[in-house]
Amino acid sequence: MSRVDLLVKARDNLSVKFMEFTRIASKKKSKYALFFEGEDEKYYSVRINSIRPDIARY
């Protein structure tokens, strides 16, 4: 596999996507991002939605 092929494949890596997200999100100082891992979403999303129902989910 060539160096170019390795770099093209690496751009779909989750850590690369997270870094892209942090660069975009850092430009919007009044925005927040919440990440949940595994089963935590079931617990926290209900609580956050009850406090801030206006927050968009993606």
CORGIBEL-V950061 format. One record per backbone hydrogen bond with DSSP energy under -0.5 kcal/mol. NH is the residue of the N-H (numbers start at 1). CO is the residue of the C=O. E is the energy in kcal/mol with one decimal. If there is no record, write none. Layout:
NH	CO	E
NH	CO	E
This chain:
6	2	-2.0
7	3	-2.2
8	4	-2.5
9	5	-2.2
10	6	-2.0
11	7	-1.1
12	9	-1.3
13	10	-1.9
17	13	-2.1
18	14	-2.4
19	15	-1.9
20	16	-2.2
21	17	-2.2
22	18	-2.5
23	19	-1.9
24	20	-1.9
25	21	-3.2
26	22	-1.9
27	24	-1.1
28	25	-1.5
29	27	-0.8
31	28	-1.6
38	36	-0.5
40	37	-1.9
41	38	-0.9
42	39	-0.9
43	39	-0.7
43	40	-0.5
44	40	-2.6
45	41	-2.0
46	42	-0.5
47	43	-0.9
48	44	-2.7
49	45	-2.5
50	46	-1.6
51	47	-1.5
52	48	-3.4
55	52	-1.5
